[in-house]
Amino acid sequence: MENVKEVCNRYGVERLQGEFLCRMFRERDSVSCSSMIKERFRRKRVLIVLDDVDRSEQLDGLVKETGWFGPGSRIIVTTRDRHLLVSHGIELIYKVKCLPEKEALHLFCNYAFRNETIAPEFRVLAV
């Protein structure tokens, strides 16, 4: 789930939970509670990636306890706030290093321009 922070800030944790369930089960039901997440996933091995988490309520609403998910499940959380992970009891923390300038520019071009190279008129702005 990308943009966890944005969805939560705009619509609240309940909407975040509902969107999570809709994406996982391809349903349009507006059920949005943690008990439903626990019920649906407790016997399933899942891989969940939560991008751009910035508040504890977001983690509490979606992945509060490891018992909510089946054995062997993996949950990956991206955040800029290390303390958030520590306070939630997450012990395995990996700090991502910055890309070298050339690789960062290549990634930016692919994402921003859908092209491997940057147009000469934008090169000065991108560097």
Backbone as JSON Lines, residues from 0, in Angstrom:
{"i":0,"aa":"M","n":[0.85,-1.17,0.0],"ca":[0.0,0.0,0.0],"c":[0.89,1.22,0.0]}
{"i":1,"aa":"E","n":[0.81,2.0,-1.04],"ca":[1.63,3.19,-1.12],"c":[0.89,4.37,-0.49]}
{"i":2,"aa":"N","n":[1.64,5.38,-0.15],"ca":[1.1,6.64,0.37],"c":[0.22,6.47,1.6]}
{"i":3,"aa":"V","n":[0.64,5.65,2.53],"ca":[-0.13,5.43,3.75],"c":[-0.36,6.74,4.48]}
{"i":4,"aa":"K","n":[0.68,7.55,4.58],"ca":[0.57,8.83,5.27],"c":[-0.49,9.71,4.62]}
{"i":5,"aa":"E","n":[-0.44,9.83,3.32],"ca":[-1.37,10.71,2.59],"c":[-2.82,10.25,2.76]}
{"i":6,"aa":"V","n":[-3.08,8.96,2.59],"ca":[-4.44,8.44,2.72],"c":[-4.95,8.64,4.14]}
{"i":7,"aa":"C","n":[-4.11,8.34,5.12],"ca":[-4.52,8.48,6.52],"c":[-4.75,9.93,6.91]}
{"i":8,"aa":"N","n":[-3.87,10.81,6.49],"ca":[-4.04,12.23,6.82],"c":[-5.29,12.81,6.18]}
{"i":9,"aa":"R","n":[-5.58,12.39,4.98],"ca":[-6.72,12.93,4.25],"c":[-8.05,12.34,4.71]}
{"i":10,"aa":"Y","n":[-8.08,11.0,4.95],"ca":[-9.36,10.33,5.19],"c":[-9.48,9.63,6.54]}
{"i":11,"aa":"G","n":[-8.38,9.42,7.25],"ca":[-8.42,8.77,8.54],"c":[-8.05,7.3,8.49]}
{"i":12,"aa":"V","n":[-7.79,6.74,9.69],"ca":[-7.34,5.36,9.81],"c":[-8.41,4.38,9.34]}
{"i":13,"aa":"E","n":[-9.69,4.68,9.6],"ca":[-10.75,3.76,9.2],"c":[-10.79,3.6,7.69]}
{"i":14,"aa":"R","n":[-10.64,4.68,6.96],"ca":[-10.61,4.6,5.49],"c":[-9.38,3.82,5.02]}
{"i":15,"aa":"L","n":[-8.26,4.02,5.72],"ca":[-7.03,3.29,5.4],"c":[-7.27,1.78,5.56]}
{"i":16,"aa":"Q","n":[-7.92,1.39,6.66],"ca":[-8.22,-0.02,6.88],"c":[-9.15,-0.55,5.78]}
{"i":17,"aa":"G","n":[-10.16,0.21,5.43],"ca":[-11.1,-0.21,4.39],"c":[-10.42,-0.38,3.06]}
{"i":18,"aa":"E","n":[-9.54,0.55,2.7],"ca":[-8.81,0.45,1.43],"c":[-7.88,-0.76,1.44]}
{"i":19,"aa":"F","n":[-7.26,-1.01,2.57],"ca":[-6.39,-2.17,2.72],"c":[-7.17,-3.46,2.45]}
{"i":20,"aa":"L","n":[-8.33,-3.61,3.08],"ca":[-9.15,-4.8,2.88],"c":[-9.64,-4.91,1.44]}
{"i":21,"aa":"C","n":[-10.04,-3.79,0.86],"ca":[-10.51,-3.8,-0.53],"c":[-9.41,-4.26,-1.48]}
{"i":22,"aa":"R","n":[-8.2,-3.78,-1.27],"ca":[-7.08,-4.17,-2.14],"c":[-6.74,-5.64,-1.99]}
{"i":23,"aa":"M","n":[-6.76,-6.12,-0.76],"ca":[-6.36,-7.5,-0.51],"c":[-7.4,-8.5,-1.01]}
{"i":24,"aa":"F","n":[-8.68,-8.15,-0.9],"ca":[-9.73,-9.11,-1.24],"c":[-10.56,-8.68,-2.45]}
{"i":25,"aa":"R","n":[-10.18,-7.57,-3.06],"ca":[-10.87,-7.06,-4.25],"c":[-12.37,-6.95,-4.03]}
{"i":26,"aa":"E","n":[-12.71,-6.43,-2.86],"ca":[-14.11,-6.2,-2.52],"c":[-14.35,-4.72,-2.4]}
{"i":27,"aa":"R","n":[-15.55,-4.32,-2.61],"ca":[-15.9,-2.91,-2.47],"c":[-16.71,-2.66,-1.21]}
{"i":28,"aa":"D","n":[-16.69,-3.62,-0.31],"ca":[-17.37,-3.47,0.97],"c":[-16.63,-2.42,1.78]}
{"i":29,"aa":"S","n":[-17.34,-1.6,2.5],"ca":[-16.69,-0.52,3.25],"c":[-16.36,-0.92,4.68]}
{"i":30,"aa":"V","n":[-16.31,-2.22,4.97],"ca":[-15.94,-2.67,6.3],"c":[-14.53,-2.19,6.58]}
{"i":31,"aa":"S","n":[-14.33,-1.56,7.73],"ca":[-13.01,-1.0,7.98],"c":[-12.64,-1.1,9.45]}
{"i":32,"aa":"C","n":[-12.41,-2.29,9.91],"ca":[-12.03,-2.42,11.31],"c":[-10.92,-3.45,11.47]}
{"i":33,"aa":"S","n":[-10.17,-3.29,12.53],"ca":[-9.04,-4.17,12.76],"c":[-9.47,-5.61,13.03]}
{"i":34,"aa":"S","n":[-10.67,-5.81,13.61],"ca":[-11.12,-7.18,13.85],"c":[-11.33,-7.93,12.53]}
{"i":35,"aa":"M","n":[-11.76,-7.22,11.49],"ca":[-11.93,-7.85,10.18],"c":[-10.57,-8.22,9.59]}
{"i":36,"aa":"I","n":[-9.58,-7.37,9.77],"ca":[-8.23,-7.67,9.28],"c":[-7.71,-8.92,9.98]}
{"i":37,"aa":"K","n":[-7.87,-8.98,11.3],"ca":[-7.42,-10.15,12.06],"c":[-8.12,-11.41,11.59]}
{"i":38,"aa":"E","n":[-9.42,-11.33,11.41],"ca":[-10.21,-12.5,11.0],"c":[-9.81,-13.01,9.63]}
{"i":39,"aa":"R","n":[-9.59,-12.12,8.7],"ca":[-9.29,-12.51,7.32],"c":[-7.86,-13.03,7.13]}
{"i":40,"aa":"F","n":[-6.92,-12.56,7.95],"ca":[-5.51,-12.88,7.7],"c":[-4.87,-13.84,8.69]}
{"i":41,"aa":"R","n":[-5.5,-14.16,9.77],"ca":[-4.81,-14.91,10.83],"c":[-4.33,-16.29,10.41]}
{"i":42,"aa":"R","n":[-4.9,-16.86,9.37],"ca":[-4.45,-18.17,8.89],"c":[-3.7,-18.08,7.57]}
{"i":43,"aa":"K","n":[-3.43,-16.87,7.1],"ca":[-2.77,-16.7,5.8],"c":[-1.35,-16.19,5.98]}
{"i":44,"aa":"R","n":[-0.46,-16.71,5.18],"ca":[0.91,-16.18,5.13],"c":[0.9,-15.07,4.1]}
{"i":45,"aa":"V","n":[1.27,-13.87,4.54],"ca":[1.16,-12.69,3.66],"c":[2.48,-11.92,3.61]}
{"i":46,"aa":"L","n":[2.62,-11.17,2.55],"ca":[3.69,-10.18,2.42],"c":[2.98,-8.85,2.26]}
{"i":47,"aa":"I","n":[3.2,-7.96,3.21],"ca":[2.55,-6.65,3.19],"c":[3.63,-5.58,3.18]}
{"i":48,"aa":"V","n":[3.51,-4.62,2.27],"ca":[4.45,-3.51,2.21],"c":[3.65,-2.22,2.44]}
{"i":49,"aa":"L","n":[3.99,-1.5,3.49],"ca":[3.35,-0.23,3.81],"c":[4.37,0.88,3.58]}
{"i":50,"aa":"D","n":[4.09,1.73,2.64],"ca":[5.03,2.78,2.25],"c":[4.64,4.12,2.85]}
{"i":51,"aa":"D","n":[5.64,4.85,3.33],"ca":[5.47,6.21,3.82],"c":[4.57,6.3,5.05]}
{"i":52,"aa":"V","n":[4.86,5.48,6.04],"ca":[4.14,5.5,7.31],"c":[4.76,6.59,8.18]}
{"i":53,"aa":"D","n":[3.9,7.41,8.81],"ca":[4.47,8.47,9.65],"c":[3.81,8.59,11.02]}
{"i":54,"aa":"R","n":[2.81,7.74,11.33],"ca":[2.15,7.82,12.63],"c":[1.87,6.42,13.17]}
{"i":55,"aa":"S","n":[1.92,6.28,14.46],"ca":[1.7,5.01,15.13],"c":[0.3,4.46,14.87]}
{"i":56,"aa":"E","n":[-0.7,5.34,14.76],"ca":[-2.06,4.86,14.51],"c":[-2.18,4.12,13.19]}
{"i":57,"aa":"Q","n":[-1.36,4.49,12.23],"ca":[-1.38,3.82,10.93],"c":[-0.94,2.36,11.09]}
{"i":58,"aa":"L","n":[0.13,2.15,11.84],"ca":[0.59,0.79,12.1],"c":[-0.41,0.03,12.97]}
{"i":59,"aa":"D","n":[-0.95,0.69,13.99],"ca":[-1.92,0.05,14.87],"c":[-3.16,-0.38,14.09]}
{"i":60,"aa":"G","n":[-3.59,0.44,13.15],"ca":[-4.8,0.13,12.39],"c":[-4.63,-0.99,11.38]}
{"i":61,"aa":"L","n":[-3.41,-1.18,10.88],"ca":[-3.21,-2.15,9.81],"c":[-2.45,-3.41,10.24]}
{"i":62,"aa":"V","n":[-1.45,-3.26,11.08],"ca":[-0.59,-4.4,11.44],"c":[-0.17,-4.34,12.91]}
{"i":63,"aa":"K","n":[-1.13,-4.15,13.78],"ca":[-0.8,-3.92,15.18],"c":[-0.04,-5.07,15.83]}
{"i":64,"aa":"E","n":[-0.44,-6.29,15.56],"ca":[0.19,-7.44,16.22],"c":[0.56,-8.5,15.19]}
{"i":65,"aa":"T","n":[1.65,-9.2,15.45],"ca":[2.05,-10.26,14.53],"c":[1.04,-11.4,14.53]}
{"i":66,"aa":"G","n":[0.28,-11.57,15.6],"ca":[-0.74,-12.6,15.68],"c":[-1.91,-12.39,14.73]}
{"i":67,"aa":"W","n":[-2.0,-11.22,14.14],"ca":[-3.06,-10.94,13.16],"c":[-2.83,-11.72,11.87]}
{"i":68,"aa":"F","n":[-1.62,-12.21,11.64],"ca":[-1.25,-12.82,10.37],"c":[-0.7,-14.21,10.61]}
{"i":69,"aa":"G","n":[-0.79,-15.04,9.59],"ca":[-0.34,-16.42,9.7],"c":[1.16,-16.54,9.85]}
{"i":70,"aa":"P","n":[1.61,-17.72,10.26],"ca":[3.06,-17.98,10.41],"c":[3.79,-17.77,9.09]}
{"i":71,"aa":"G","n":[4.97,-17.19,9.17],"ca":[5.78,-16.94,7.98],"c":[5.46,-15.64,7.27]}
{"i":72,"aa":"S","n":[4.52,-14.87,7.79],"ca":[4.17,-13.59,7.17],"c":[5.3,-12.6,7.33]}
{"i":73,"aa":"R","n":[5.41,-11.67,6.38],"ca":[6.42,-10.62,6.43],"c":[5.73,-9.29,6.2]}
{"i":74,"aa":"I","n":[6.1,-8.31,7.01],"ca":[5.54,-6.96,6.88],"c":[6.71,-6.0,6.75]}
{"i":75,"aa":"I","n":[6.71,-5.25,5.66],"ca":[7.76,-4.27,5.4],"c":[7.15,-2.88,5.53]}
{"i":76,"aa":"V","n":[7.78,-2.05,6.34],"ca":[7.29,-0.69,6.58],"c":[8.38,0.29,6.18]}
{"i":77,"aa":"T","n":[8.03,1.26,5.32],"ca":[8.99,2.32,5.01],"c":[8.55,3.58,5.73]}
{"i":78,"aa":"T","n":[9.52,4.23,6.34],"ca":[9.26,5.47,7.07],"c":[10.56,6.24,7.19]}
{"i":79,"aa":"R","n":[10.45,7.5,7.47],"ca":[11.63,8.32,7.74],"c":[11.87,8.45,9.23]}
{"i":80,"aa":"D","n":[10.94,7.9,10.04],"ca":[10.97,8.05,11.49],"c":[11.35,6.72,12.16]}
{"i":81,"aa":"R","n":[12.62,6.56,12.46],"ca":[13.11,5.33,13.09],"c":[12.43,5.09,14.44]}
{"i":82,"aa":"H","n":[12.2,6.15,15.18],"ca":[11.57,6.04,16.5],"c":[10.19,5.39,16.39]}
{"i":83,"aa":"L","n":[9.47,5.65,15.34],"ca":[8.15,5.06,15.12],"c":[8.26,3.53,15.07]}
{"i":84,"aa":"L","n":[9.26,3.03,14.39],"ca":[9.46,1.58,14.29],"c":[9.82,1.0,15.65]}
{"i":85,"aa":"V","n":[10.74,1.65,16.34],"ca":[11.18,1.18,17.66],"c":[10.02,1.18,18.65]}
{"i":86,"aa":"S","n":[9.22,2.24,18.66],"ca":[8.1,2.33,19.6],"c":[7.01,1.31,19.3]}
{"i":87,"aa":"H","n":[6.97,0.82,18.08],"ca":[5.98,-0.2,17.7],"c":[6.52,-1.61,17.94]}
{"i":88,"aa":"G","n":[7.75,-1.72,18.43],"ca":[8.33,-3.02,18.75],"c":[8.98,-3.72,17.57]}
{"i":89,"aa":"I","n":[9.24,-2.99,16.51],"ca":[9.9,-3.57,15.35],"c":[11.39,-3.6,15.63]}
{"i":90,"aa":"E","n":[11.96,-4.81,15.58],"ca":[13.36,-4.98,15.96],"c":[14.31,-5.02,14.77]}
{"i":91,"aa":"L","n":[13.86,-5.53,13.65],"ca":[14.72,-5.64,12.48],"c":[14.53,-4.39,11.62]}
{"i":92,"aa":"I","n":[15.5,-3.48,11.71],"ca":[15.42,-2.2,11.0],"c":[16.6,-2.09,10.05]}
{"i":93,"aa":"Y","n":[16.31,-1.79,8.81],"ca":[17.34,-1.64,7.79],"c":[17.33,-0.21,7.3]}
{"i":94,"aa":"K","n":[18.47,0.46,7.42],"ca":[18.58,1.83,6.95],"c":[19.09,1.82,5.51]}
{"i":95,"aa":"V","n":[18.31,2.39,4.62],"ca":[18.66,2.42,3.2],"c":[19.64,3.55,2.94]}
{"i":96,"aa":"K","n":[20.71,3.24,2.24],"ca":[21.71,4.24,1.9],"c":[21.28,4.99,0.64]}
{"i":97,"aa":"C","n":[21.75,6.2,0.51],"ca":[21.46,7.0,-0.68],"c":[22.15,6.38,-1.9]}
{"i":98,"aa":"L","n":[21.5,6.52,-3.04],"ca":[22.11,6.04,-4.28],"c":[23.22,6.98,-4.71]}
{"i":99,"aa":"P","n":[24.2,6.46,-5.42],"ca":[25.19,7.35,-6.03],"c":[24.48,8.29,-7.02]}
{"i":100,"aa":"E","n":[25.07,9.45,-7.25],"ca":[24.41,10.48,-8.05],"c":[23.96,9.99,-9.42]}
{"i":101,"aa":"K","n":[24.81,9.23,-10.1],"ca":[24.47,8.75,-11.45],"c":[23.25,7.82,-11.42]}
{"i":102,"aa":"E","n":[23.23,6.9,-10.46],"ca":[22.09,5.98,-10.34],"c":[20.83,6.7,-9.92]}
{"i":103,"aa":"A","n":[20.95,7.68,-9.05],"ca":[19.8,8.46,-8.6],"c":[19.19,9.23,-9.78]}
{"i":104,"aa":"L","n":[20.03,9.81,-10.62],"ca":[19.54,10.54,-11.79],"c":[18.85,9.58,-12.76]}
{"i":105,"aa":"H","n":[19.41,8.4,-12.94],"ca":[18.82,7.4,-13.82],"c":[17.43,6.99,-13.3]}
{"i":106,"aa":"L","n":[17.31,6.73,-12.01],"ca":[16.03,6.37,-11.4],"c":[15.03,7.51,-11.55]}
{"i":107,"aa":"F","n":[15.47,8.73,-11.29],"ca":[14.61,9.9,-11.43],"c":[14.08,10.03,-12.87]}
{"i":108,"aa":"C","n":[14.95,9.86,-13.84],"ca":[14.54,9.96,-15.25],"c":[13.5,8.9,-15.6]}
{"i":109,"aa":"N","n":[13.73,7.68,-15.15],"ca":[12.77,6.61,-15.41],"c":[11.41,6.92,-14.8]}
{"i":110,"aa":"Y","n":[11.43,7.44,-13.59],"ca":[10.18,7.71,-12.88],"c":[9.49,8.98,-13.4]}
{"i":111,"aa":"A","n":[10.24,10.04,-13.55],"ca":[9.65,11.33,-13.92],"c":[9.34,11.45,-15.41]}
{"i":112,"aa":"F","n":[10.21,10.92,-16.25],"ca":[10.06,11.13,-17.69],"c":[9.76,9.85,-18.47]}
{"i":113,"aa":"R","n":[9.73,8.71,-17.77],"ca":[9.51,7.42,-18.43],"c":[10.53,7.2,-19.55]}
{"i":114,"aa":"N","n":[11.74,7.64,-19.28],"ca":[12.81,7.56,-20.25],"c":[14.12,7.38,-19.48]}
{"i":115,"aa":"E","n":[15.09,6.74,-20.09],"ca":[16.36,6.5,-19.4],"c":[17.28,7.71,-19.39]}
{"i":116,"aa":"T","n":[17.04,8.64,-20.26],"ca":[17.87,9.85,-20.3],"c":[16.99,11.08,-20.1]}
{"i":117,"aa":"I","n":[17.62,12.14,-19.71],"ca":[16.9,13.38,-19.46],"c":[17.12,14.34,-20.62]}
{"i":118,"aa":"A","n":[16.08,15.07,-20.96],"ca":[16.19,16.06,-22.03],"c":[17.19,17.13,-21.61]}
{"i":119,"aa":"P","n":[18.01,17.61,-22.55],"ca":[19.05,18.6,-22.21],"c":[18.51,19.83,-21.48]}
{"i":120,"aa":"E","n":[17.31,20.27,-21.84],"ca":[16.76,21.48,-21.2],"c":[16.39,21.26,-19.73]}
{"i":121,"aa":"F","n":[16.25,19.99,-19.31],"ca":[15.91,19.69,-17.91],"c":[17.12,19.25,-17.1]}
{"i":122,"aa":"R","n":[18.24,18.99,-17.75],"ca":[19.42,18.46,-17.06],"c":[19.89,19.38,-15.94]}
{"i":123,"aa":"V","n":[19.93,20.68,-16.18],"ca":[20.39,21.62,-15.15],"c":[19.46,21.6,-13.93]}
{"i":124,"aa":"L","n":[18.18,21.47,-14.17],"ca":[17.21,21.44,-13.06],"c":[17.27,20.14,-12.27]}
{"i":125,"aa":"A","n":[17.6,19.05,-12.91],"ca":[17.58,17.74,-12.26],"c":[18.83,17.44,-11.44]}
{"i":126,"aa":"V","n":[19.92,18.1,-11.72],"ca":[21.18,17.8,-11.03],"c":[21.36,18.62,-9.82]}
